Amino acid sequence: MTRPVDVVRAPETITGPARHSRSEGRLQVTRGTTGRGRAARRRRKHTVRWVLGGAALLLLFVVSSALWIAWTGLQAKSQLEGARSDLALVQTAWSSGAGADAMSTLASVQVAARTANDRTHDPVWWFWGHVPVAGSPIETVRGLTEAVDALASDALPSLESAADVAQPSRMVTNGSTVDVTRLANAAGALQTASTVIDDSTARVQDLPASYVPQVAAARAQLLDQLTTVGRTARTAAVAARVVPPMLGAQGDRRYFLAFQNLSETRGTGGLIDAYATLVASKGSLDVRRVGSNADLPALPLAIPGIDPDYDERYATQGATSLWVNSNLSPDFPEVSRAWAAMWEAGTKERVDGTFALDPVALKGILAVTGPVQAGELGTVDAAGVEKLVYDGQYRLGKDVYERKRVMLQVGTATIDAVLSGRGDRAALLKTLVESARTGHILVWSGHADEQKAVTDGGVGGAVLRDGTPFVQSVFVNAAGTKLDAYLQSSLSYAVTECSGSARRSKVTLSVKNSAPASGLPDYVVTRGDVPTGRYVVGQNKIDAQLLVSKGSRVLEATLDGKPLGLPLGAGELPDTIVVGAGGQILGSGVQAGLPSYGLTLDLEPGQSRTMTLTLAEPPTKKPAVVRAQALVRPTTVKTDLGRCG
């Protein structure tokens, strides 16, 4: 028997071939698909085409962008390298005194810098520079070209307008008189150049240290170049601002000049061996008095105008009663204020500022002026002046006062050589600036605005109290010997932890007595502190101090690897008694408003000692300023900023 067939018709128009299916034992027939199905299929096809088309366009954009950046990047690289090369020529010529000649390449520097900047500042570079991670090298390159362009377009023209400052032949007349009017007129342009360079340096420092080696190297090279150029411009700007008034442009000035002997260290360098007073008037200097430390005026018991904090900290060590101990503090402005008060108390004369220089500076000066004739000592030149000061004078066979009189002739002859205009003025300026930068010449002005400029310029020997992470090593002779010319030292600062809540660092100060075991004059090796018991000839004794940032504290301390007892607060008792390092306890105090930690160390010939402090510092990611006292043998300084770098 045949079963009936049910035919199911859709209400819509039936199109297309029939399809069959079985359901619940009955055959069902449907006709094709609906119009909506066809539309959906068309949309899917369009979507696929759009996706494929978009991917193709994206790929084309990426490839073309890469090719564009590569092509323009190579052009920018060529222009940037040319600009940097010409910039080096400008810097060398300008700082050597050929200021006008240095600007002859200005136009080529500006064109190259502008071209490099234009090549890296179109929409394609902008887009890829804002892509996270991948765009980091592009962002860095853009920043580098911006910095060089700003330098060429803003800083160099300012230097060009002040080119006379770099030409001593125009700035110095009659041998030694400075044209203070011309120098003062250049102050604004030099300050503009210095500000632009400092801003450019800060921007380059903030750029990502790229993971692309070539970009990272270019950033490092430019940063090094900007730092050097910035130092030159900053020094020139400070000089143009403070030298005219300090040289008597608006009225006569009087100064106290100290010669420091580094063979017996003090906080600012060495003890005062001799002195002079100078009067500055309309750009020229005149020497009024010269004498040894034995000729310095006697001091009253109470000195009007002395800083109470200075008096409290150093008076018990003779700083306000003995001129040879008056510079125990490492802060030259603090010492200079004391010198000014002491000089006025002893002579009734006021001074407007102070200078200090040492045999290292004398050596540099004599290298420019040539040898001088120093009375019965005969010819003294750059090669022999340091040995004469540190050793030779004690072999003259004269009593103390006669020896000082003879040695005074060296300082007097050197001053005369400078003031008479001997030697190349540009070379002399360069050596004076270098001596000031390394702390062998120190400057202080009693006028607040001038002193601020001196401090900002980094030539005033001021301890930093502005919250910047800071470490300074200081040695003070405690034996009365003249052996500190043989000190060798190193100072390292390494950040071990750096976060928003904590900063930890390790500071290591090493010092060695490299004096020969025999052959030195008795006056050099004899200890003036009259030690009890037996001691080795040539043994030295020094106070080794570390100044650290305000708010810092010592967590651990060692001497030669053995633990030191930590300083206690008022009324505190130690939890344990430290027997390591001979049972010594780390000394503590305050110098120039900063925490100071240290020890008194005996050093036999050839012996080294190492003090290490682990510090908890106020949290900050600022780079640290690590400074060493000026010595005969420069301290080796190493800085590792770790994660703060």
C-alpha positions as CSV (number, residue, x, y, z in Angstrom):
1,M,0.0,0.0,0.0
2,T,1.4,3.3,-1.0
3,R,1.7,6.0,1.8
4,P,0.6,9.6,1.0
5,V,3.3,12.3,0.5
6,D,3.0,15.6,2.3
7,V,4.2,18.6,0.4
8,V,5.3,21.6,2.5
9,R,5.3,24.9,0.8
10,A,6.9,28.0,2.2
11,P,4.8,31.2,2.2
12,E,7.6,32.9,0.2
13,T,8.4,32.4,-3.4
14,I,10.1,29.1,-4.0
15,T,13.2,29.3,-6.1
16,G,16.1,27.0,-6.9
17,P,16.2,23.2,-7.1
18,A,14.3,21.1,-4.6
19,R,15.9,19.4,-1.7
20,H,14.5,16.3,0.1
21,S,14.7,15.2,3.6
22,R,13.0,12.6,5.8
23,S,11.5,13.6,9.1
24,E,9.4,11.3,11.3
25,G,9.0,8.9,8.5
26,R,7.5,11.4,6.1
27,L,9.2,12.9,3.1
28,Q,9.5,16.8,3.2
29,V,10.3,18.9,0.2
30,T,11.6,22.5,0.5
31,R,12.6,24.8,-2.4
32,G,16.1,26.5,-2.2
33,T,17.1,29.4,0.2
34,T,15.5,32.7,1.1
35,G,16.4,36.2,-0.1
36,R,17.7,37.0,3.4
37,G,20.2,34.1,3.2
38,R,21.5,35.3,-0.1
39,A,22.0,38.8,1.4
40,A,23.9,37.3,4.4
41,R,26.2,35.4,2.1
42,R,26.9,38.6,0.1
43,R,27.7,40.5,3.3
44,R,30.1,37.7,4.4
45,K,31.8,38.0,1.0
46,H,32.0,41.7,1.3
47,T,33.4,41.4,4.9
48,V,36.1,39.0,3.8
49,R,37.0,41.3,0.9
50,W,37.2,44.3,3.3
51,V,39.3,42.4,5.8
52,L,41.7,41.2,3.1
53,G,41.8,44.6,1.6
54,G,42.4,46.2,5.0
55,A,45.1,43.8,5.8
56,A,46.7,44.5,2.5
57,L,46.5,48.2,3.1
58,L,47.9,47.8,6.6
59,L,50.7,45.7,5.3
60,L,51.3,48.3,2.6
61,F,51.3,51.0,5.2
62,V,53.7,49.2,7.4
63,V,56.1,48.3,4.6
64,S,56.0,51.8,3.1
65,S,56.3,53.4,6.5
66,A,59.3,51.2,7.2
67,L,60.9,52.1,3.9
68,W,60.1,55.8,4.4
69,I,61.6,55.8,7.9
70,A,64.6,53.9,6.7
71,W,65.2,56.3,3.8
72,T,64.5,59.5,5.8
73,G,66.3,58.0,8.8
74,L,69.5,57.5,6.7
75,Q,69.3,61.1,5.5
76,A,68.7,62.3,9.0
77,K,71.6,60.2,10.3
78,S,73.9,61.7,7.7
79,Q,72.8,65.3,8.5
80,L,72.9,64.7,12.3
81,E,76.4,63.3,12.1
82,G,77.5,66.3,10.1
83,A,75.9,68.7,12.5
84,R,77.6,66.9,15.5
85,S,81.0,67.0,13.7
86,D,80.7,70.7,13.0
87,L,79.5,71.3,16.5
88,A,82.6,69.7,17.9
89,L,84.7,72.1,15.7
90,V,82.7,75.1,17.0
91,Q,83.2,74.0,20.6
92,T,86.9,73.4,20.1
93,A,87.5,76.7,18.4
94,W,85.3,78.8,20.7
95,S,86.8,77.3,23.9
96,S,90.3,77.8,22.6
97,G,89.8,81.5,22.1
98,A,89.0,81.7,18.4
99,G,85.4,82.7,19.1
100,A,84.7,84.5,15.8
101,D,86.4,81.7,13.8
102,A,84.3,79.1,15.6
103,M,81.2,80.7,14.2
104,S,82.3,80.4,10.6
105,T,80.7,76.9,10.5
106,L,77.5,78.0,12.2
107,A,75.5,78.1,8.9
108,S,76.4,74.6,8.0
109,V,75.6,73.3,11.5
110,Q,72.1,75.0,11.3
111,V,71.3,73.6,7.9
112,A,72.3,70.1,8.8
113,A,70.5,70.2,12.1
114,R,67.3,71.7,10.6
115,T,67.3,69.1,7.8
116,A,67.8,66.2,10.3
117,N,64.9,67.5,12.4
118,D,62.6,68.0,9.4
119,R,63.3,64.4,8.2
120,T,62.2,63.0,11.5
121,H,59.1,65.1,12.2
122,D,56.6,64.2,9.5
123,P,53.3,62.4,10.3
124,V,54.8,59.0,9.7
125,W,57.6,59.5,12.3
126,W,55.1,61.0,14.7
127,F,52.7,58.0,14.4
128,W,55.4,55.4,14.9
129,G,57.0,57.3,17.6
130,H,53.9,57.0,19.7
131,V,53.6,53.2,19.3
132,P,54.3,51.6,22.7
133,V,57.7,49.8,22.9
134,A,58.2,49.5,19.2
135,G,58.3,53.2,18.8
136,S,60.9,53.8,21.5
137,P,63.9,54.1,19.1
138,I,61.9,56.4,16.8
139,E,61.0,58.6,19.8
140,T,64.7,58.8,20.8
141,V,65.8,59.7,17.3
142,R,63.2,62.5,17.1
143,G,64.4,63.8,20.4
144,L,68.0,63.8,19.4
145,T,67.3,65.8,16.2
146,E,65.2,68.2,18.2
147,A,68.1,68.8,20.7
148,V,70.7,69.4,18.0
149,D,68.3,71.7,16.1
150,A,67.7,73.8,19.3
151,L,71.4,73.9,19.9
152,A,72.1,75.1,16.4
153,S,69.2,77.6,16.1
154,D,69.2,79.1,19.6
155,A,72.4,78.4,21.5
156,L,75.1,78.9,18.8
157,P,73.8,82.3,17.7
158,S,74.0,83.5,21.3
159,L,77.6,82.2,21.5
160,E,78.3,84.0,18.2
161,S,77.2,87.3,19.6
162,A,79.5,86.8,22.6
163,A,82.5,85.5,20.6
164,D,84.7,88.3,21.9
165,V,84.6,86.6,25.4
166,A,86.6,83.7,24.0
167,Q,89.2,86.0,22.5
168,P,91.5,87.2,25.3
169,S,93.3,89.4,22.9
170,R,90.1,91.5,22.8
171,M,89.1,91.0,26.4
172,V,92.5,91.7,28.1
173,T,94.4,95.0,27.5
174,N,97.7,96.3,28.9
175,G,98.8,92.8,29.7
176,S,96.3,92.0,32.5
177,T,93.5,94.5,32.6
178,V,90.1,92.8,31.7
179,D,87.7,94.8,29.6
180,V,84.9,94.4,32.1
181,T,82.4,96.4,30.1
182,R,82.7,94.2,27.0
183,L,82.5,91.1,29.3
184,A,79.4,92.4,31.1
185,N,77.7,93.1,27.7
186,A,78.1,89.4,26.8
187,A,76.5,88.1,29.9
188,G,72.9,87.9,28.6
189,A,73.8,86.0,25.4
190,L,76.0,83.6,27.3
191,Q,73.3,82.9,29.8
192,T,70.8,82.2,27.0
193,A,73.2,79.8,25.4
194,S,73.8,78.1,28.7
195,T,70.1,77.7,29.4
196,V,69.3,76.3,26.0
197,I,72.2,73.8,26.3
198,D,71.1,72.7,29.8
199,D,67.5,72.3,28.6
200,S,68.6,70.2,25.6
201,T,70.8,68.1,27.8
202,A,67.9,67.4,30.2
203,R,65.6,66.4,27.3
204,V,68.2,64.0,25.9
205,Q,68.7,62.5,29.4
206,D,64.9,61.9,29.6
207,L,64.8,60.1,26.2
208,P,64.5,56.3,26.4
209,A,67.9,54.5,26.4
210,S,67.0,52.6,23.2
211,Y,67.3,48.9,22.7
212,V,68.7,49.6,19.2
213,P,72.5,49.8,19.7
214,Q,73.1,52.5,17.1
215,V,70.4,54.7,18.6
216,A,71.6,54.1,22.1
217,A,75.2,55.0,21.0
218,A,74.0,58.2,19.3
219,R,72.2,59.2,22.4
220,A,75.2,58.6,24.6
221,Q,77.5,60.5,22.3
222,L,75.3,63.5,22.0
223,L,74.8,63.5,25.8
224,D,78.5,63.5,26.3
225,Q,79.0,66.3,23.8
226,L,76.2,68.4,25.3
227,T,77.6,68.0,28.8
228,T,81.0,69.2,27.6
229,V,79.6,72.2,25.7
230,G,77.2,72.9,28.6
231,R,80.1,73.1,31.0
232,T,82.0,75.6,28.7
233,A,78.9,77.8,28.2
234,R,78.0,77.7,31.9
235,T,81.5,78.7,33.0
236,A,81.5,81.5,30.5
237,A,78.1,82.7,31.6
238,V,79.1,82.7,35.2
239,A,82.3,84.6,34.4
240,A,80.5,87.2,32.4
241,R,78.0,87.7,35.2
242,V,80.4,87.9,38.2
243,V,83.8,88.9,37.0
244,P,83.0,92.5,36.1
245,P,81.7,93.5,39.5
246,M,84.3,91.3,41.3
247,L,87.1,93.1,39.3
248,G,85.8,96.5,40.4
249,A,83.6,97.5,37.5
250,Q,81.3,99.4,39.9
251,G,83.8,100.2,42.6
252,D,87.0,98.9,44.1
253,R,87.0,95.5,45.7
254,R,89.4,94.0,48.3
255,Y,90.3,90.3,48.5
256,F,92.1,87.8,50.8
257,L,94.1,85.2,48.8
258,A,95.3,82.0,50.6
259,F,98.0,79.7,49.3
260,Q,97.1,76.2,50.5
261,N,99.8,73.5,51.0
262,L,98.3,70.1,50.1
263,S,101.1,68.2,51.9
264,E,99.2,68.9,55.1
265,T,95.5,68.5,54.3
266,R,92.6,70.6,55.6
267,G,88.9,70.5,54.7
268,T,89.2,72.9,51.7
269,G,92.5,71.4,50.5
270,G,95.6,72.2,52.6
271,L,96.7,74.5,55.4
272,I,97.4,78.1,54.7
273,D,101.1,78.4,53.9
274,A,101.1,82.0,52.7
275,Y,98.6,84.8,51.9
276,A,98.2,88.0,49.9
277,T,95.7,90.8,49.7
278,L,94.5,92.2,46.4
279,V,92.6,95.3,45.3
280,A,90.5,95.1,42.1
281,S,89.7,98.3,40.3
282,K,88.1,98.7,36.8
283,G,89.3,95.3,35.6
284,S,92.8,95.2,37.0
285,L,94.3,93.6,40.2
286,D,96.9,95.2,42.4
287,V,98.8,93.2,45.1
288,R,98.9,95.1,48.4
289,R,100.3,92.7,51.0
290,V,102.1,89.3,50.8
291,G,103.2,87.2,53.7
292,S,103.7,83.7,55.1
293,N,101.3,82.2,57.6
294,A,103.6,83.4,60.4
295,D,102.8,87.0,59.2
296,L,99.0,86.6,59.5
297,P,97.4,89.0,62.1
298,A,97.0,87.9,65.7
299,L,93.4,87.0,66.6
300,P,91.3,88.2,69.6
301,L,89.5,85.7,71.8
302,A,86.2,86.8,70.5
303,I,85.8,87.4,66.8
304,P,82.8,89.6,65.8
305,G,80.8,88.3,62.9
306,I,81.9,84.7,63.2
307,D,79.2,82.2,62.4
308,P,78.0,80.6,65.8
309,D,77.6,77.2,64.2
310,Y,81.2,77.4,62.8
311,D,82.5,78.5,66.1
312,E,80.7,75.7,67.9
313,R,81.8,73.0,65.5
314,Y,85.5,74.0,65.0
315,A,86.7,76.5,67.6
316,T,87.8,73.7,70.0
317,Q,90.1,72.5,67.2
318,G,91.7,76.0,66.9
319,A,89.8,77.1,63.7
320,T,89.1,80.6,65.1
321,S,92.4,81.0,67.0
322,L,95.0,79.5,64.7
323,W,95.1,80.5,61.0
324,V,96.6,77.1,60.0
325,N,93.5,75.4,61.3
326,S,91.0,77.9,60.1
327,N,89.9,75.8,57.1
328,L,88.9,72.5,58.7
329,S,85.4,72.7,57.3
330,P,85.1,71.2,53.8
331,D,82.7,74.0,52.8
332,F,84.7,76.9,51.2
333,P,81.9,79.6,51.6
334,E,81.7,78.7,55.3
335,V,85.5,78.9,55.7
336,S,85.6,82.2,53.6
337,R,83.1,83.9,55.9
338,A,85.3,82.9,58.8
339,W,88.4,84.2,57.1
340,A,86.7,87.5,56.3
341,A,85.6,87.9,60.0
342,M,89.1,86.9,61.3
343,W,90.9,89.3,58.9
344,E,88.7,92.2,59.9
345,A,89.1,91.3,63.6
346,G,92.9,91.3,63.2
347,T,93.4,94.2,60.8
348,K,90.2,96.3,60.8
349,E,90.1,95.9,57.1
350,R,87.0,94.4,55.3
351,V,87.3,92.1,52.4
352,D,84.8,91.6,49.6
353,G,85.7,88.0,48.9
354,T,88.4,85.3,49.0
355,F,90.4,83.1,46.7
356,A,92.5,80.0,47.4
357,L,94.9,78.2,45.2
358,D,97.5,75.4,45.7
359,P,100.7,74.1,44.1
360,V,98.7,72.1,41.5
361,A,97.2,75.4,40.3
362,L,100.7,77.1,40.5
363,K,102.0,74.3,38.2
364,G,99.3,75.0,35.6
365,I,100.0,78.7,35.7
366,L,103.8,78.4,35.4
367,A,103.2,76.0,32.4
368,V,101.6,79.0,30.6
369,T,103.7,82.0,31.9
370,G,107.0,80.1,31.8
371,P,109.6,79.9,34.6
372,V,109.9,82.6,37.2
373,Q,113.0,83.9,39.1
374,A,112.4,83.4,42.8
375,G,115.3,85.2,44.5
376,E,118.0,82.8,45.9
377,L,116.0,79.8,44.7
378,G,116.8,80.8,41.2
379,T,114.6,79.5,38.3
380,V,111.4,77.8,39.3
381,D,109.3,76.1,36.5
382,A,106.2,74.1,36.2
383,A,108.0,70.8,36.4
384,G,109.7,71.6,39.7
385,V,107.3,73.8,41.7
386,E,105.3,71.0,43.3
387,K,108.4,69.0,44.4
388,L,109.8,72.3,45.8
389,V,106.7,72.9,47.9
390,Y,106.2,69.3,49.1
391,D,109.8,68.3,49.6
392,G,112.5,70.6,48.4
393,Q,111.9,73.5,50.7
394,Y,112.6,71.3,53.7
395,R,116.0,70.5,52.4
396,L,117.2,74.1,52.2
397,G,118.8,73.9,55.7
398,K,117.1,77.1,56.9
399,D,115.0,77.8,60.0
400,V,111.2,78.0,59.7
401,Y,111.0,81.7,59.3
402,E,113.8,82.0,56.8
403,R,112.4,79.1,54.8
404,K,109.0,80.7,54.7
405,R,110.5,84.0,53.5
406,V,112.4,82.2,50.7
407,M,109.3,80.2,49.6
408,L,107.2,83.4,49.6
409,Q,109.3,84.6,46.7
410,V,107.9,81.8,44.5
411,G,104.3,82.9,45.1
412,T,105.2,86.6,44.6
413,A,107.0,85.9,41.3
414,T,104.1,83.8,40.0
415,I,101.6,86.6,40.8
416,D,103.8,89.1,39.1
417,A,104.1,86.9,36.0
418,V,100.3,86.6,35.7
419,L,99.6,90.3,36.3
420,S,102.3,91.4,33.9
421,G,100.6,89.6,31.1
422,R,103.2,86.9,30.5
423,G,102.1,83.9,28.4
424,D,99.2,83.2,26.1
425,R,96.0,84.7,27.6
426,A,93.8,82.0,26.1
427,A,95.9,79.2,27.5
428,L,96.0,80.9,30.9
429,L,92.3,81.3,31.0
430,K,91.9,77.6,30.1
431,T,94.2,76.5,32.9
432,L,92.5,78.8,35.4
433,V,89.1,77.4,34.5
434,E,90.4,73.8,34.8
435,S,92.0,74.5,38.2
436,A,88.7,76.0,39.4
437,R,86.7,73.0,38.0
438,T,88.9,70.5,39.9
439,G,89.0,72.5,43.1
440,H,92.6,73.7,43.0
441,I,91.3,77.3,42.7
442,L,88.4,78.3,44.9
443,V,86.4,81.5,44.8
444,W,84.0,83.2,47.2
445,S,82.2,86.5,47.0
446,G,80.7,88.3,49.9
447,H,77.9,89.6,47.7
448,A,75.0,87.2,47.7
449,D,74.0,87.4,44.0
450,E,77.6,86.9,42.9
451,Q,78.1,84.0,45.3
452,K,75.0,82.3,44.0
453,A,76.4,82.5,40.5
454,V,79.7,81.1,41.6
455,T,78.0,78.2,43.4
456,D,75.8,77.4,40.5
457,G,78.8,77.4,38.3
458,G,80.4,74.7,40.5
459,V,83.7,76.6,41.1
460,G,83.1,77.8,44.7
461,G,83.8,74.6,46.7
462,A,80.4,74.7,48.3
463,V,78.9,71.6,49.9
464,L,75.5,70.8,48.3
465,R,72.6,71.2,50.8
466,D,69.6,71.3,48.3
467,G,68.5,67.7,48.8
468,T,70.5,66.3,45.9
469,P,72.0,62.9,46.8
470,F,75.5,63.9,47.8
471,V,78.7,62.3,49.0
472,Q,82.1,64.0,49.5
473,S,85.3,62.6,50.9
474,V,87.4,64.8,53.2
475,F,90.8,64.2,54.7
476,V,92.4,66.3,57.5
477,N,95.9,65.7,58.6
478,A,96.0,64.7,62.3
479,A,99.7,64.0,62.7
480,G,101.3,67.3,61.9
481,T,103.4,65.7,59.1
482,K,103.8,66.8,55.6
483,L,103.1,63.4,54.1
484,D,99.7,64.0,52.6
485,A,101.3,64.7,49.2
486,Y,101.7,60.9,49.1
487,L,98.0,60.0,49.8
488,Q,96.4,57.8,47.2
489,S,92.6,57.4,47.5
490,S,89.5,56.1,45.8
491,L,85.8,56.8,46.4
492,S,82.9,54.8,45.1
493,Y,79.2,55.3,45.4
494,A,76.8,52.5,44.3
495,V,73.0,52.5,44.6
496,T,71.7,49.1,45.7
497,E,68.0,49.9,46.0
498,C,66.0,52.7,44.4
499,S,62.2,53.0,44.7
500,G,59.6,55.6,45.6
501,S,59.9,54.6,49.2
502,A,63.5,53.7,49.7
503,R,67.0,54.4,48.5
504,R,70.0,52.4,49.7
505,S,73.6,52.9,48.7
506,K,77.1,51.7,49.5
507,V,79.9,54.2,49.8
508,T,83.5,53.0,50.0
509,L,86.5,55.2,50.8
510,S,90.0,53.8,50.5
511,V,93.2,55.6,51.3
512,K,96.9,54.5,51.1
513,N,100.1,56.1,52.4
514,S,102.4,55.7,49.4
515,A,105.3,57.6,51.0
516,P,108.7,55.9,50.7
517,A,109.9,54.2,53.9
518,S,113.1,56.3,53.9
519,G,114.8,59.3,52.2
520,L,112.3,62.0,53.1
521,P,113.4,65.1,55.1
522,D,112.8,64.9,58.9
523,Y,110.5,67.8,58.8
524,V,108.2,65.9,56.4
525,V,108.0,62.7,58.4
526,T,108.1,64.0,62.0
527,R,104.8,63.8,63.7
528,G,103.8,67.0,65.4
529,D,101.1,65.4,67.5
530,V,103.8,63.7,69.7
531,P,102.4,60.1,69.7
532,T,102.9,58.0,72.7
533,G,104.8,54.7,72.3
534,R,106.8,53.5,69.3
535,Y,105.8,54.4,65.8
536,V,107.2,53.7,62.4
537,V,109.1,56.6,60.6
538,G,106.9,57.8,57.8
539,Q,103.7,56.8,59.6
540,N,100.8,59.2,58.9
541,K,97.6,59.9,60.7
542,I,94.5,61.4,59.1
543,D,90.9,62.0,59.9
544,A,88.9,60.4,57.0
545,Q,85.4,61.8,56.7
546,L,82.4,61.2,54.4
547,L,79.8,63.9,54.1
548,V,76.4,62.5,53.0
549,S,73.0,63.9,52.1
550,K,70.8,65.5,54.7
551,G,68.4,62.9,56.1
552,S,70.8,59.9,55.4
553,R,71.7,57.5,58.1
554,V,74.2,54.6,58.4
555,L,72.8,51.1,58.5
556,E,76.2,49.3,58.5
557,A,79.8,50.2,58.6
558,T,83.1,48.3,58.2
559,L,86.8,49.1,58.3
560,D,89.0,46.8,56.2
561,G,86.0,44.4,56.1
562,K,85.5,44.2,59.8
563,P,82.3,45.7,61.4
564,L,82.4,49.0,63.1
565,G,80.2,50.1,66.0
566,L,77.6,52.6,64.8
567,P,77.3,56.1,66.4
568,L,74.7,56.3,69.2
569,G,72.1,59.0,69.7
570,A,72.0,61.0,72.9
571,G,71.2,58.7,75.9
572,E,71.3,55.5,73.8
573,L,73.1,52.4,74.9
574,P,74.4,49.8,72.4
575,D,72.5,46.5,72.0
576,T,75.8,44.8,71.5
577,I,79.5,45.7,71.8
578,V,81.3,45.5,68.5
579,V,84.8,44.0,68.9
580,G,85.7,43.9,65.2
581,A,88.0,46.5,63.7
582,G,89.7,46.9,67.0
583,G,86.5,47.8,68.8
584,Q,86.3,51.1,66.9
585,I,83.1,53.1,66.7
586,L,82.3,55.1,63.6
587,G,82.5,58.8,64.4
588,S,79.6,61.1,63.5
589,G,78.9,64.8,63.5
590,V,77.6,67.6,61.3
591,Q,79.7,69.6,58.9
592,A,78.3,72.4,56.7
593,G,74.8,71.3,57.7
594,L,75.2,67.7,56.5
595,P,75.8,64.4,58.4
596,S,79.4,63.5,58.6
597,Y,80.9,60.0,59.4
598,G,84.5,59.1,59.8
599,L,87.5,57.6,61.6
600,T,91.0,58.7,62.6
601,L,93.4,56.3,60.8
602,D,97.1,55.5,61.4
603,L,98.8,54.7,58.1
604,E,102.2,53.2,57.9
605,P,104.2,53.6,54.7
606,G,102.6,51.4,52.0
607,Q,99.5,50.7,54.2
608,S,95.9,51.0,52.9
609,R,92.7,51.3,54.8
610,T,89.1,51.0,53.5
611,M,86.0,52.3,55.2
612,T,82.6,51.2,53.8
613,L,79.2,52.6,54.8
614,T,75.8,51.2,53.9
615,L,73.4,54.2,53.8
616,A,69.7,54.7,53.9
617,E,69.1,57.9,51.9
618,P,65.9,59.9,51.4
619,P,63.9,58.3,48.5
620,T,64.6,60.0,45.2
621,K,65.7,59.0,41.7
622,K,67.9,62.1,41.3
623,P,71.5,61.3,40.2
624,A,74.1,61.7,42.9
625,V,76.8,64.2,43.1
626,V,80.0,62.4,44.2
627,R,82.8,64.7,45.0
628,A,86.4,64.2,46.2
629,Q,88.6,66.8,48.0
630,A,91.3,68.3,45.9
631,L,94.6,66.4,46.6
632,V,98.1,66.2,45.1
633,R,97.1,62.8,43.7
634,P,93.5,63.0,42.5
635,T,91.0,60.6,44.1
636,T,89.7,58.0,41.8
637,V,85.9,58.4,41.8
638,K,83.4,55.7,40.6
639,T,79.6,56.1,40.5
640,D,77.0,53.3,39.9
641,L,73.5,54.6,40.0
642,G,72.0,51.2,39.5
643,R,68.2,51.4,39.0
644,C,68.3,55.1,39.7
645,G,70.4,55.5,36.5
